[in-house]
Amino acid sequence: MINTVVRQIAFYTFERKLHTERRNGELTADRVCEIWMEVQRESLGPAIELKPGYEVFWAYIPHFIHSPFYVYAYAFGDCLVNSLYAVYERANAGFAERYLAMLAAGGTKHHSELLAPFGLDARDPAFWQVGLGVIEGMIGELEALG
């Protein structure tokens, strides 16, 4: 989940900074690498040592070239599942039926329609806090082990 959510949000941040700066003119490869490293340092923090050569790792991510800003889908999906899981943990009955109905709908409905039977609204910041809270709990468990 950390890779899916934290890393993908960092990828989005990189893309946003890159495209924002690009509005002012062409960027050199060195500047693109600098932006990448700035975002990675902020995202990963001091516990991760970024070794020489990491500055070009942005180039191996095809989404940046072929599907700009696509990475949001990973974080969105993971937080959505986490929020559904939190509803499941609190559910008295009927969750399985609602969940199976959601899966059966596939891509025929907008996510707002799919989430409504669970009392979830992706436009509400609390929706995201629930999903992120699941990850926060897992991080807490990992820290307690250390």
Summary of the structure (lengths in Angstrom):
residues: 146
radius of gyration: 18.6
end to end distance: 19.1
largest distance: 57.1
contacts: 355
relative contact order: 0.12
helix: 75%
strand: 0%
